[in-house]
């Protein structure tokens, strides 16, 4: 699991609404709504946690999920491809 730290790009405006994050790319106009788990990951990225720390935090909250590392990796890759976050 990667120990790299990611940051939310400056052209992304976002807000936590109840248990979901809504993010807007101010350059493209694209918007995203994240489910509860993705919203947790987003907030941890914003707090400066590494990918490994995020996976560990998720394992604490969801000990029965066996795919935490790959799930975190997949969402990070997607957010990087959408230019929502950067290294």
N, C-alpha and C positions, 0 to 999 in steps of 0.2 A: 504494500500500500504506500502510495506516494506521501512524502512529508512536505510537499510543496504547498505554499500558501497562495491562495487566489484572492483577487479583489474584484468587487463590483465596479464595472466601468463607469466613468463619470457621465457618460451620455445616457445612463439608465436611471429612470426615476421609478421608485417603488414605494409601496405602502403595505403594511400588514393590516388586513381586514378580517377580524375574528381569527380564524385558523388558516387563512390563505393569504399568500403574497400575490399582489398584482404588480407587475413590472411593465414599464413602457420604454422602448428604445426611442429616445427623442430624435435620433437621426433618421430612422426608417419608419417610425410610426407603428411598428409592430408591438403588440402587447401580449403578455403572457400571464396566465393564472396558474399558480402552483398549488398542488394539494397539500395536505397537512405535513406529510413527510418531506416533500421538496421544500416547503416553506421553512421547516426546521433547518434543513441543510443550507438554504439561502441565508438565513439569519446567522448561522455559524460561520459561513464564508464572510459575511459582513463583519463579524467579530474577530476575524483573522485566524480562525482555526485552520489547521492543515487538513488535507484529505484524510490522513490517518486518524487525526483527532476527531473528525466528524464521524467517521465510521465507528470509532470507539464509543462516542456519545450515543449514536443510534443503537448500537448493541446493548447499551445500558437500558434504553427505553423499550426496545423490541428484541428481547433475548431469544425469541423463537424463530426469528428470521435468519436463514442461513446464507442469504445472498447480499448481505449488507455491503461488503467491499465492492462487489461488482455493480450494485445499484448506485452507490455513491460515485464510482468511476464513470458509469454511464451518464449520470446527470451532469457531472462536471464536464465531460466531453461534449455533451449537447450544448451546455451553456457557453463553452468556449467556441463552438462552431457558430452559435448565434451571436457571438460577440457581446454576451451579457456580462461575462467575467474575463479576467486575464490573469496571467502569472505575474 
